[in-house]
Amino acid sequence: MKKIVAPRYVMLIILGISLCLPHSVYAFPDHHFTCPFKEIIMAVLGITDDQREAFDELKAKTRAEIKPLAKEMRELGRQMPEILLAEEINTVDAQEKLDQIVSLKCQIASITTNVKLEGVQILTPEQRFILLTFVEDVLELLEWIADFPGWDDIKKHFEEYIEPMLVDMISKRLGIDLTDDQKEAFNELKAKTRAAIEPLAKAMWELGRQMPEILLAEEINIVEAQEKLDQIVSFKCQIASIAANATLEGVQILTPEQRQIIKEKIEVWKHLCPWLSNL
């Protein structure tokens, strides 16, 4: 099958975003998000009525499994400002709640990752081949963009100049003045966290790069696919745990007074934007 050149894919992606963006404002837990771009893909693949029905059943089953977990995670999330920004942080309680949130994230990641295996089995081998060609071309486009020689310079410029400015802007916006020692502590925490996450993210990307050929093969090797998907979920869980622990370390760098200021700001934002309380 003929490959689509990069500029045409750029236009295709822009088209997809432009079609989906107006609908994304409804992409909240109590709304059903539908994207017209999905219908274009379904039409290209030649999805039958029976397949649509199977996909709808899979979607309904997945939503039913995820909804209670997402609700529990939101409820825990609402408790976290009080716990993490307390005058004296109860680290045992905070760690317990963060671990619960990570556990829920892992369960949701497992469901959403494994549903892909169920979904691709609804497709015919011919449909999987068409989708594989599309996905491989998109991945090549992303790699082509990632190989742009200026990205390293942009990243270096951001880390050296823009990021420190953003930290200062955020701290001033929150009404807290970080000391030089605090800034140094945050930089050390960021470096330690990045060093822990980067190899996991790289391994997860490499696994993800293998998945199209595995999931969209003419004859899917279920055992191999499940093994790879479980590894991806494991990496996601490890990254979520590292990020959660970094959050707990980060708030302990702040003084009780600084934490109180941030907590008060959060309450003001919730009052001004009530929808934040539902996230």
PyMOL commands that set and color helices and strands:
alter all, ss='L'
color gray80, all
select helices_A, chain A and resi 6-24+36-45+49-84+91-120+125-146+151-174+180-215+222-253+256-272+274-278
alter helices_A, ss='H'
color red, helices_A
deselect
rebuild
show_as cartoon
